């Protein structure tokens, strides 16, 4: 039963965070960010937020720094939008799975071209 609740809370945090980042944050360091996933611990004390950032490594690091700076604001806004007693601590991480998948796809297409 706890797994179902953490999954629902994670999905709700993902939805609300993506909306908050796109509309409310005005920091110029934040580039084009997509929230790809949220993993919430069983006791709802921490939430790892996985982000995909469009751009190079410098843009990724500056976007992470800006989000870490806005962590308190994001948690307070989440508290207003989600009815929980305690809002989880947000830990932002870059999701490399999209870049990894596109790299594998490119390698497979290169192999296919070499065979033809």
Secondary structure as the mmCIF struct_conf table of DSSP 4:
data_model
#
loop_
_struct_conf.conf_type_id
_struct_conf.id
_struct_conf.beg_label_comp_id
_struct_conf.beg_label_asym_id
_struct_conf.beg_label_seq_id
_struct_conf.end_label_comp_id
_struct_conf.end_label_asym_id
_struct_conf.end_label_seq_id
HELX_RH_AL_P HELX_RH_AL_P1 UNK A 2 UNK A 23
TURN_TY1_P TURN_TY1_P1 UNK A 24 UNK A 24
TURN_TY1_P TURN_TY1_P2 UNK A 28 UNK A 29
BEND BEND1 UNK A 32 UNK A 32
STRN STRN1 UNK A 33 UNK A 40
TURN_TY1_P TURN_TY1_P3 UNK A 42 UNK A 43
BEND BEND2 UNK A 44 UNK A 45
STRN STRN2 UNK A 46 UNK A 53
BEND BEND3 UNK A 54 UNK A 55
HELX_RH_AL_P HELX_RH_AL_P2 UNK A 57 UNK A 69
TURN_TY1_P TURN_TY1_P4 UNK A 70 UNK A 70
HELX_RH_AL_P HELX_RH_AL_P3 UNK A 71 UNK A 81
BEND BEND4 UNK A 82 UNK A 82
BEND BEND5 UNK A 85 UNK A 86
HELX_LH_PP_P HELX_LH_PP_P1 UNK A 87 UNK A 88
STRN STRN3 UNK A 89 UNK A 94
HELX_RH_AL_P HELX_RH_AL_P4 UNK A 97 UNK A 115
#
